[in-house]
Amino acid sequence: MFEATAQNRSNRKVEGLFRLLFLWMTCMLILPVALILGVLVYRGGPAISWEFLFTQPLDNMTAGGILPALVGTVWLVVVALIASVPVGVAAALYLSEYAPDNRLTRAINLAIINLAGVPSIVHALFGLGAFVIFFRFGTSILAASLTLAVMTLPVVIVATRESLQTVPLAFREACWNMGATRWQTIRKIVLPNAISGILTGVILEVSRTSGETAPIMFTGAAAFIPFLPQGVLDQTMAMSLHLFVISTQVPDVPEHMPFGVALVLISMVLAMNGLSIAFRVYLRGRKKW
Amino acid sequence: MPEVAHAADRRDAAWWIDRAVQILVLAGGLSAIVFIAGIFVFITREGAGFVFDRFDFREFFGSPRWTPTSSHNPTYGALALIAGTASVTGLAMVVSVPFSLGAAIYIGEFATGRVRETLKVLVELLAAIPSVVWGFIGLSIMNPLIIQVFDVPVGLNVLNSGVILGLMAAPIMTTIAEDALKAVPDTYREAAEAMGATRWQVTLKVVLPAARNGLVAATLLGVGRGFGETMAVLMASGHSINLPTSPFDSVRALTATIAAELGETAAGSDHYGALFVLGIFLFLVTFAINFAADVFVRGGQRKHRRRGRRPAASANP
C-alpha cells in the first residue's frame, strides 16, 4: 500500500548522509581528546608511583614527588567548599523555593550567569584586590580558596536548584496542608529528597576547583614551598600551578614529570566528574516518583 | 511557587524560624549580585589610579606597543593583545562552531537511548578537563605536531591555541545548543513528521529555525569562553606581541598578559594598574557577551511558551 516513491528514496538517502555527517562531527569532538588522553597515559604513566605521589620535590622540582602540591590542592578545595556550599545552597533554596518571578530574581540569575562567565583571570584580579589586599588575608590558602569559592558558586547553585526542582510540588503541598511552615517543609521534605542531587553538584565543584590555575596564581598558590601548609594563612603549592610551573618555568625537567603531573591532575578531575555522573544516573534509576 | 495560605496569626517559634530562614536564603541569593558587583568594584579600585593618571584611550585601543617594563618610555597599547585574543578566539570558533552544532544536532535529534546518554556523558567529561592541562597538551603534544606537519620553526601560535581553545569551547557549546534543540516543543516535530517529512527535513526546516535564538546564545557563550580563557592560551599561543598575519604567527592574549605579568609588578605601579585595566576591559566584554546570550535565550523561551509547551530546559550555566 505504501510504495516508496523515487522522492521518498532520495529523501531517505539525504537523511542517511546527514546522519553520517553529524555522527562524524560528534566523533571529531570526542576522538582527538581520547587520543590526547591516550598519549598522556602512555607518556605520564611510567612516572607515577607511590614515591612520586607521596614525597617532596627535589633538585628544584626536577626530581622527587608532588606531595606538597597534592596536599595543597586538598586544602584549597576543602576551604573553598566550606565557604561556598552553604552560600550556594541558600541561594538555590531562595531561587527554587521562595523567589517570585520579578526583577530581583532575574538580576540574581543574570549575576549567576556572569559569575560563571567572567574570565578566571578576572576572578584572580578580584581575589587579589579584595581578599589579599583589602581584607588583608595576604597571599594565603584562605584568599585563594575564597576566590575559588566565588568562582565556582554558580556550579553549586545551578546543581542544587535543579535537584530541588525535581522534588514534586505535591510533596510540598501535602506538608503545607498539615500546617507546616515553609522552612519545616524544606527541612523535612524538600532537602531529604534533594540531598543526593546536591551532593552531585558538590562533587562537580570539587572537580572544577581542583583544576583551576589562574585564580590561585596571585592569591595563595606558590611555585615552590618545601613544606606542607599548617593553616589557612599559609601559602601552598597546588597541582594545577605545579603543572604550569614545571612545564614552562623550570629548565631541565625530565619529560616524564610534567606528563605524570598532568595525568594525576586529569585523573583526579575526571574521577570526580565520573563519580558525580554515576551518582546522578544511579539516583535517576532509583527515583520513586 | 504558588502562594501558601498563611496560617491564622500563628507567630510561634516555628514562625520566627521560618522568617529567619527566609531572610538567610534571600541573603544567599543576593550574594551572587554582591559578588558580581564586588568583582567590578575591586578591579576598578585597583585600576582607578592608572585610569586617571596615565590612561590614554587612543594609545590603549590604537597602539600595538605594549612595553610596560621599558625604563624610559613605557607604553600601554593593547591593540596587539586584543588582536591576539581576537585571532585565537576567531579561529577557535571557526573550528568548533560547526562541529559543536553538528554534534548537538546528532545528540539531540538523531541519537536515541543508550548512545545518546553515552555521548552526553562524554561531552560532559570533555568540559571537565582543566585549562592548564589543555595548555600543557598544546605545549607538549600539539607543538611538535605542528612543527612536523607544517614545517614551521615554532608550533606555539594562533593555530595551536585556536585548535586547543576550539576543543575546550566545543563541549559547552554542544551542551547549550542541545538544550536549545530540546526546548523546541515536540508538537512542532510531530506536526512536520505527520506531513511526511524525514528526520533531516524536520531538523532543517522546523527545529533549527525554532531553536535559532538558543543556538546564537550557545555560540556567544562559546565566544565568551574563548575570550576569557587564560592558562591554555598563555601556554599554547607563543606569548609574543604580534599583530598576526597568518595562523602560524605567535600572539599574545589579554588574559595571558595579566597572568604572566601580574606576579612581577609592584602593587600600585602604573604597570600593575594597567593590568587591572585589561581586567576591567575583559570583565565588560564578557559581561556584554553573557548578557546578550541571556537575552537570546529568553527570547527563544518566550517564543515557545507562546506557541507551544513550556521548554524543558534553559541555557543557564
Interface residues (C-beta under 8 A of the other chain):
Chain A: N11 R12 V14 E15 F18 R19 L21 F22 L23 M25 T26 M28 L29 I30 P32 V33 I36 V39 L40 P86 V87 G88 V89 A90 A91 A92 L93 Y94 L95 E97 Y98 A99 P100 T105 A107 I108 N109 L110 A111 I112 I113 N114 L115 A116 G117 V118 P119 S120 I121 V122 H123 A124 L125 F126 L128 G129 A130 I133 F134 V150 L153 P154 I157 V158 W176 G179 T181 R182 W183 Q184 I186 S207 R208 S210 G211 E212 T213 A214 M217 F218 S240 L241 L243 F244 S247 T248 E255 P258 F259 A262 L265 I266 V269 L270 N273 G274 I277
Chain B: M1 V4 A5 A7 A14 W15 I17 D18 V21 Q22 L24 V25 L26 A27 G28 G29 L30 S31 A32 I33 F35 I36 G38 I39 F42 I43 R45 E46 P98 F99 S100 G102 A103 I105 Y106 I107 F110 L119 V121 L122 V123 E124 L125 L126 A128 I129 P130 S131 V132 V133 G135 F136 I137 L139 S140 I141 L167 A170 P171 T174 T198 R199 W200 Q201 T203 L221 G224 R225 F227 G228 E229 T230 M231 M235 T255 I258 A259 L262 G263 A267 L275 F276 G279 L282 F283 T286 F287 I289 N290 F291 A293 D294 N316 P317
